[in-house]
Amino acid sequence: MLLVREIRAVFDDDLITIYQAYPVEIAEPALRAGRFVPPFKPNRMTWIKPSFLWMMYRSGWATKPGQERILAVSITRAGFEWALNHAVLSHYEPGTHPDRATWQRRLRAAPTRIQWDPERDLHLQPLPYRSLQLGLGPDAAAHYTTAWTASITDVTELAHTIHARTQSATPAAAAALLPPERPYPWPTP
C-alpha cells in the first residue's frame, strides 16, 4: 500500500503558519515578546506542526496538561524549507536508508527530524494520509526562535470554539472556522 504523505498548511510567498501547544508559563512570555523567550528552552528538540487538526489531536483540543495554549507561529518559508532540507526521518525506513546504521548516523548528525503521522478529521479520527511533524534540534531551534519567527498568535479560543461546534450538531460550522490549509509545494518522500 502506498503511504500518502502531504504537507498541508496556511502559507503565502514568504511565511508559513505552524502550530505548537504549550503551558501558560511558556505561551504568555512568547506572546508578549512575539518570539520564544525563557522559560522556553531552545537547547532541546521542539516539534512544529503545519496541520491545525493534527495539533488538536496532539493537544486534545488544548486540554492536555502542559498543552493548554495553542500558538500559531508564522515563520519564514526559507527557514521552514531549510529545516525540511536538512531533516532525516525520525524512524528507520527500509528503502529510504541504505541500512539502519547509516540512518542512525544521519539522525544523530541532522539538525532536524521529519515524522509522518496520520492526519486527523474534525473528530480527530485518522485520515488515510500522513501529515508532517518537524522536529527542530538545538541548532535549528536557535534559528527558529530568532531569525525564522515573524509572529506568534494565540489560537486557543479558536480551538475551543471549533471543538464545541464539533460536539454539537453543527460540524459544517466547525469546518468553516478551520484555517484554510492547502498542499505545500515541497516534494515529500
Phi, psi and omega in degrees: 000133180283129179270113181274124179241135182211134171266118175244135185200167168266124181204161171229199183295333187246330189233155173229144178263130174237166183235146173216152177245136183218164169285163180306321185300332177264320184295313184299309177299323179295318179295319179296319184276340184077011176197169183280126181228167178306140019272007172303138182247102181285357182271014176226168181294132173235137185255130178246148185226119177287341183269119178299313183291329175293323177295324178295321176298311183297322185263357184062044183058042177066038179242345182288145178303133181082359181228034186282346180238130178256124180250132171263119185247121174272121179236162180292143175295327178300316178294316179300314181289327173300314180299317178298315185288343179253012185269156172236145177303142182285351179224153178291133180228106178304139181095328176271322180248144180299322179195169184297320182296319178296315177302314181299318177297314180296320180297315180298326184273341186285139177282346182219160180227145176250135174228134179251121181235155180302128173296162184236153175264187182300335179262013178064024175275146182294142174258165186278025173219163186260145181243152186277136160241136182239116180270127179254114176287179185307317180295314179291321180298327177297319177291319180303315184281347181245284189284327188275328187285123177263321179197159177229130180233140176275119179244023181298315180296322175300316178301315180295320180295313179298316180300315179300320180289331177289336180277342179263192181271026184236055180298328178295322177294325177293314181299325181295338181271350182296146174302142184283075181282147177216164181301134179272134184282080176216131183289109181273130180287000000 
